[in-house]
Amino acid sequence: MKKTEHQPHITRYQKYLYGLLSVICCTVMVLNLIIPDSVRSEVENRPLAGFPKLSISALQSGRYADQFEDYVSDQFLGRNTLFHVNYLFRRLCGQREIDDVYLGKNALLQNPSTPADGLLESQIETINEFVNLTGLPASVLVAPSAANIQADKLPLDAPATDENGPLDQLYSSLNTSKADVRQILKDHKDEYIYYRTDHHWTSLGARYGAQVFLDSYGITMNPDDFENLKVSDTFEGTLANKTGSVGLCDDIYICPDKYQTEYLVTWNDGSKTTSIYNQEALDHKDQYQVFLGANQGLIHIETLSSSNENLLLFKDSYANDVIQYLLPYFRNIYVVDPRYFYEDINFVLAAGNITRLGFLFSYNNFVTDSSLRDVLQTRILQETADLTNETADEAEQSEAANEEQPASSEQSQESQSASTSENDASSASESDSSEESAQSSVETETESETSDQAQSHDS
C-alpha cells in the first residue's frame, strides 16, 4: 500500500490570520517609506540614525549593512511604543538589569563602573602634584552612586560593583582636605537624595554634599538658609532613557538662598545672565539642565558676597546642583568641566586670583574619564619646563663665570708684574738719590778742609 505524505491542514481562520499579518506588514513598510524620518528620540534623549550614504567602500567593508540596520531599528514605525513594551515584558519576566541599569524597588539604579586600569592612581598623583605646585588649599569630593548608598533598593543578589574600596584608596592617598560624603548620605538614605530615573543626586542629596564640602574648608553652612522650590514633577532622566521605563518620574527642586545673593554669570560663549538656572530646560527632555544648562568648559560666577575667597572648581554634572549652595560663601567661582575645557588652566589661575581649589565629581566619571588629569598636567608640564629652563640658565651662568676666571687670573698676574716693576723703579730712584747726596757731602768736606789749610798758612 502506497504511503501518502501528511499535508498540514490550514483552516479558514488561519488563512484570515496570515492575510491580516501580511496586510499589517505591508502597511508598516509603506508607512515607513512615507513618514519622514525622525532626527531625535525624545524618549531616549538621543539622535537617531539617518539613511546611510551608499558607497563602494562601505559595501565592501560591511559598514553599510551595519548602518542600514541601525537606520531601520531607529526609524521603525511605533518604535517608542515597542521600546516601552520591551521594558514591561522584561520586568514581568523577572529580569533585573538592562544595559547596566538595575530595575530596583521603585527606582532605577546604575551599576557603578569598574575603574580603568591605573587611572585612579594617576588621578590621585596628578591632583596631589597640582595642589602642591599651586600651594593653594584644596578639597576633593567624589560622590558615590545610588547603588552604593541605597543598596537596599537593588534587586535581590544584584552583583553591583563595589565603590568603597577605590573610594577608601582615594581618600587615604590624597594630600588635600577630603569631603567624604558617604556617611552623611547613608544617614539620610531613606530620603529623596537620588532621582529614581536618573544617575544624579537630587537637590537634597546635593545639599548634604555641599554641607560636607564647605565644612572641609572650615565654612559652616546653614541648610535653613535655602528655599525648596519645586519646578517639575515630570522629569525622566538618563536611566529611564536607557531602559524605556514606564510609570516612573521625578520631581526637581531648585534651592536659591533666602538672602537672595546677587551674582553675574559669564557663560562659556561670553554671554551673561543673572541666574544659574536655565528655565527653558524644563520644556525639554533633559530637565536636569535647569542647573547651569548644558555642560560647558568654563563658567565664571561673580557674586556680591562679603567673602574674599575665590574658588576654582573642577567638576562634572554632579556639581551643577551643588553650586546653588556655594554662592553665598565665595566672591568668585570659576567652574571648569575638564571634559569640555580646551584652554590653558594657567590663564584661569592667573586671572582669577584663586584662593581655593575644589574637585567635585561623580564616582563613575572620576574612575573612567582622564580629562581632569589631562587638564591639570598642563600646569604641571609648564612648571617642569620652567624649572628646566631655570636650571639651564644657572648652568650657563656657571659656565660663563668659569670662563671669566682665567682671564681674571691673567689680569691679576699682569697687575702684580706691573706693581713689581714700579717698586723696582722706585728703589732705583731712591738709590741714585742717596749716591748723589753722599757725593755732595764729600765735596763739601773737601772744600772745608782746603779753606782751613789756607787760613793756617796765612797765620
C-alpha positions in Angstrom: 0.0 0.0 0.0 1.4 3.4 -1.0 2.1 5.8 1.8 0.9 9.4 1.3 2.8 12.3 2.9 0.8 14.1 5.6 -0.2 17.6 4.4 -0.6 20.2 7.0 -4.2 21.3 7.2 -4.8 25.1 7.1 -8.1 26.2 8.4 -10.0 29.2 7.1 -9.2 31.2 10.3 -5.5 30.6 9.8 -5.8 31.9 6.2 -7.5 35.1 7.5 -4.8 35.5 10.2 -2.0 35.1 7.7 -3.7 37.5 5.4 -4.1 40.1 8.2 -0.4 39.8 9.2 0.6 40.3 5.6 -1.5 43.4 5.3 -0.1 44.8 8.6 3.5 44.2 7.4 2.9 45.8 4.1 1.1 48.8 5.7 4.0 49.3 8.1 6.5 49.1 5.3 4.6 51.7 3.2 4.2 54.0 6.2 7.9 53.7 7.0 8.6 54.9 3.4 6.0 57.7 3.5 6.5 59.2 7.0 9.6 61.4 7.3 12.5 60.2 9.4 12.9 61.5 12.9 16.1 63.3 13.8 15.9 62.7 17.6 14.2 60.4 20.0 12.6 62.3 22.9 12.0 59.0 24.7 15.7 58.0 24.6 17.0 61.6 24.5 19.5 60.8 21.7 19.9 61.5 18.0 18.6 58.8 15.6 20.4 57.2 12.7 19.7 58.6 9.3 19.6 56.8 6.0 23.2 55.7 5.3 25.2 57.1 2.3 25.9 54.3 -0.3 29.5 53.9 -1.4 31.6 51.0 -2.7 34.0 51.1 0.2 31.1 51.0 2.7 29.6 48.0 0.9 32.9 46.1 0.7 33.8 46.7 4.4 30.3 45.8 5.6 29.9 49.2 7.2 26.9 50.0 5.0 25.0 46.9 6.2 25.6 47.9 9.9 24.5 51.5 9.2 21.4 50.4 7.4 20.5 48.0 10.3 20.8 51.0 12.7 18.7 53.1 10.4 15.8 50.5 10.2 16.0 50.0 14.0 15.9 53.7 14.8 13.2 54.7 12.2 10.9 51.8 12.6 7.2 52.9 12.9 6.0 52.7 16.5 9.5 52.2 17.9 8.8 54.2 21.1 5.8 52.1 21.9 7.8 48.9 21.3 10.6 50.3 23.5 8.2 50.6 26.5 6.6 47.2 25.8 10.0 45.6 25.8 10.7 47.2 29.3 7.4 45.9 30.7 8.0 42.4 29.2 11.5 42.1 30.7 10.3 43.3 34.1 7.4 40.9 34.1 9.8 38.1 33.2 11.8 38.9 36.3 14.8 40.4 34.5 16.7 42.7 36.9 19.1 44.5 34.7 19.0 46.3 31.3 22.2 47.9 29.9 24.0 48.1 33.2 20.9 49.6 34.9 19.3 47.7 37.7 15.5 47.5 37.8 15.2 48.2 41.5 12.4 48.8 44.0 10.5 51.8 42.6 13.8 53.0 41.2 16.4 52.5 38.5 20.0 52.3 39.8 23.1 52.4 37.6 25.7 49.7 38.1 28.9 51.5 39.2 31.8 51.5 36.7 34.9 49.4 37.1 38.0 51.7 37.5 40.0 52.0 34.3 43.5 50.4 34.6 45.8 52.7 36.5 43.5 55.7 36.1 42.6 56.1 39.8 46.3 56.1 40.9 47.3 58.6 38.2 44.3 60.9 39.1 45.4 60.9 42.7 49.1 61.6 41.8 48.2 64.4 39.5 45.9 66.1 42.0 48.5 65.9 44.7 51.2 67.4 42.4 48.9 70.1 41.1 47.9 71.2 44.6 51.5 71.2 45.7 52.6 73.3 42.8 49.9 75.9 43.3 50.3 76.0 47.1 46.5 76.6 47.5 44.2 74.9 50.0 42.1 72.2 48.2 39.2 69.8 48.8 38.1 66.7 46.9 34.6 65.2 46.8 33.8 62.1 44.8 30.1 61.4 45.1 29.1 57.7 45.4 26.2 56.3 43.3 22.8 55.4 44.5 23.7 51.7 44.2 26.2 52.2 46.9 24.1 54.4 49.3 20.7 52.9 48.7 21.8 49.3 48.2 18.5 48.1 49.8 16.7 49.2 46.6 18.8 46.9 44.4 17.3 43.6 43.1 18.0 40.6 45.3 21.6 39.4 45.0 22.4 42.1 42.3 26.2 41.9 41.6 26.7 45.7 41.9 30.4 46.8 41.5 32.0 47.8 44.8 32.8 51.5 45.1 34.1 51.6 48.7 37.5 50.1 48.0 38.5 52.6 45.4 37.0 55.5 47.4 38.9 54.4 50.5 42.1 54.3 48.4 41.4 57.8 47.1 40.8 59.5 50.4 43.7 57.8 52.1 46.1 58.8 49.4 45.2 62.5 48.9 47.3 65.3 50.3 44.3 67.6 50.4 41.2 68.1 52.5 38.7 65.3 52.0 34.9 65.7 51.6 33.8 62.1 52.0 30.0 62.3 51.9 29.3 58.6 52.2 28.4 58.7 55.9 26.0 61.7 55.7 24.3 60.2 52.7 23.9 56.9 54.4 22.4 58.6 57.4 19.7 60.0 55.1 19.4 57.1 52.6 15.7 56.8 53.1 15.2 60.4 52.0 14.8 61.7 48.4 18.5 62.1 47.8 18.8 60.4 44.4 16.5 60.6 41.4 14.5 57.4 40.6 15.1 57.7 36.8 18.4 59.5 36.6 22.0 58.8 37.8 22.4 62.2 39.5 21.6 63.1 43.1 18.7 65.4 43.8 19.0 68.9 45.2 18.5 67.4 48.7 21.4 65.0 48.2 23.4 67.9 46.7 22.7 69.9 49.9 24.2 67.2 52.1 27.2 67.1 49.7 27.6 70.9 49.8 27.5 70.8 53.6 30.4 68.4 53.9 32.3 70.2 51.0 32.1 73.6 52.7 32.9 72.1 56.1 36.2 70.8 54.7 37.1 74.4 54.1 36.1 75.4 57.6 32.9 77.0 56.4 29.7 76.3 58.3 26.6 76.0 56.1 23.1 76.6 57.5 20.7 74.4 55.4 17.8 76.6 56.6 19.2 79.5 54.6 17.9 77.9 51.4 14.5 77.5 49.9 12.9 74.4 48.3 11.0 75.3 45.1 9.5 72.5 43.0 9.9 73.3 39.3 8.9 70.0 37.8 7.2 66.7 38.6 7.7 65.1 35.1 11.4 64.5 34.9 12.5 61.3 33.3 16.3 61.0 33.4 19.1 59.1 31.7 18.3 55.7 33.2 14.7 55.9 32.0 16.1 56.8 28.6 18.2 53.7 28.5 15.6 51.2 29.7 12.3 52.6 28.4 10.8 52.5 31.9 7.1 53.1 32.4 5.4 54.6 35.4 8.5 56.3 37.0 9.2 60.0 37.0 10.9 62.5 39.3 10.4 65.9 40.9 13.0 68.7 40.5 13.6 71.4 43.2 15.8 74.5 42.9 17.1 76.0 46.1 18.1 79.6 46.0 19.4 81.2 49.2 16.8 83.2 51.2 19.2 86.2 51.3 19.0 86.5 47.5 22.7 86.8 47.0 23.2 88.8 43.8 25.6 87.5 41.1 26.5 87.6 37.5 27.2 84.5 35.4 29.5 84.7 32.4 29.0 81.6 30.2 31.5 79.8 28.0 30.4 81.7 24.9 30.8 85.1 26.6 27.1 85.7 27.2 26.0 86.9 30.7 22.9 86.3 32.8 21.9 87.0 36.4 20.7 83.4 37.1 22.4 80.0 37.2 19.0 78.3 36.5 18.0 77.5 32.9 14.2 77.6 33.0 13.9 76.7 29.3 15.3 73.2 30.1 12.0 72.4 31.9 10.3 72.4 28.5 12.6 69.7 27.1 13.5 66.1 27.7 16.7 66.7 29.8 15.2 68.7 32.6 18.3 68.3 34.8 19.8 71.0 32.6 17.8 73.5 34.7 21.0 73.5 36.7 23.6 75.5 34.7 22.2 74.4 31.4 24.2 72.1 29.1 27.7 71.1 30.2 30.3 73.9 29.4 34.0 74.2 29.6 34.3 77.3 31.7 31.7 79.4 33.7 32.5 82.4 35.8 30.1 83.4 38.6 30.9 86.8 40.3 28.8 87.4 43.4 28.2 90.3 45.8 29.0 88.0 48.7 31.0 89.6 51.6 33.6 86.8 51.2 37.1 87.4 49.8 37.5 83.8 48.7 37.8 82.9 45.0 37.1 79.2 44.2 38.4 77.3 41.2 36.1 74.3 41.0 36.8 71.3 38.7 33.7 69.3 38.2 31.3 67.1 36.2 27.5 67.4 36.1 27.2 66.2 39.7 28.3 69.6 40.8 25.7 71.5 38.8 23.1 71.4 41.6 25.7 71.9 44.3 26.8 75.3 43.1 23.5 76.9 44.2 24.6 76.2 47.8 28.1 77.7 47.3 27.1 81.2 46.0 26.8 82.9 49.5 30.3 81.8 50.5 32.5 82.9 47.7 33.2 86.2 45.9 34.1 84.4 42.6 33.5 80.9 41.5 35.3 79.6 38.3 33.7 76.4 37.2 35.7 74.1 34.9 34.4 71.0 33.3 37.6 69.2 32.1 35.6 67.2 29.5 34.8 70.4 27.6 37.8 72.6 28.6 40.4 73.1 25.9 42.2 76.2 27.1 45.3 76.6 29.3 44.3 76.3 33.0 47.2 78.6 33.9 45.2 81.6 32.5 42.3 80.9 34.9 44.7 80.6 37.8 46.4 83.8 37.0 43.4 85.9 36.0 41.1 84.7 38.8 43.3 85.4 41.8 42.3 82.0 43.0 42.4 81.3 46.8 40.9 77.8 47.0 40.7 74.7 44.8 37.8 72.3 44.6 37.3 68.9 42.9 33.7 67.6 42.7 33.0 64.5 40.6 30.7 61.5 40.4 32.4 58.2 41.1 31.7 56.8 37.6 33.4 59.8 35.9 36.3 60.0 38.2 37.4 56.4 37.7 36.8 56.2 34.0 37.5 59.6 32.4 41.0 61.0 32.2 40.1 64.6 31.2 40.8 66.0 34.7 44.3 64.5 34.7 44.9 65.9 31.2 43.9 69.5 32.2 45.9 69.5 35.4 49.0 68.3 33.6 49.0 71.5 31.6 50.1 73.3 34.7 52.5 70.6 35.8 54.3 70.4 32.5 54.7 74.2 32.4 56.2 74.2 35.9 58.5 71.4 34.9 59.6 73.3 31.8 60.2 76.5 33.8 62.3 74.6 36.3 64.3 73.0 33.4 64.9 76.4 31.9 66.0 77.9 35.2 68.4 75.0 35.7 69.8 75.6 32.2 70.2 79.3 32.8 72.1 78.6 36.1 74.3 76.2 34.2 75.1 78.8 31.5 75.9 81.4 34.1 78.2 79.0 35.9 80.0 78.2 32.7 80.3 81.9 31.9 81.8 82.5 35.4 84.3 79.7 34.9 85.4 81.2 31.5 85.9 84.6 33.1 88.0 83.3 36.0 91.3 82.5 34.0 91.2 86.0 32.4 90.9 87.5 35.8 94.0 85.5 37.0 96.0 86.7 34.0 94.9 90.3 34.7 96.0 89.8 38.4 99.4 88.5 37.3 99.9 91.4 35.0 98.9 93.8 37.7 101.4 92.2 40.1 104.1 92.3 37.5 103.5 96.0 36.9 103.5 96.7 40.6 106.8 94.9 40.9 108.3 97.0 38.1 107.1 100.2 39.7 108.6 99.1 43.0 112.0 98.3 41.3 112.0 101.7 39.6 111.2 103.4 42.8 114.0 101.6 44.6 116.5 102.5 41.9 115.5 106.2 42.1 116.0 106.2 45.8 119.4 104.6 45.4 120.5 107.2 42.9 119.4 110.0 45.2 121.4 108.6 48.1 124.5 108.3 46.0 124.2 111.9 44.8 123.7 113.1 48.4 126.8 111.2 49.6 129.0 112.7 46.8 127.8 116.2 47.6 128.7 115.7 51.3 132.3 114.5 50.3 132.8 117.5 48.1 131.6 119.9 50.9 134.0 118.3 53.4 137.0 118.6 50.9 136.2 122.3 50.3 136.1 122.9 54.1 139.5 121.2 54.7 141.2 123.3 51.9 139.8 126.5 53.4 141.2 125.6 56.9 144.6 124.9 55.4 144.7 128.3 53.7 143.8 130.1 56.9 146.6 128.3 58.8 149.2 129.2 56.1 148.2 132.9 56.3 148.6 132.9 60.0 
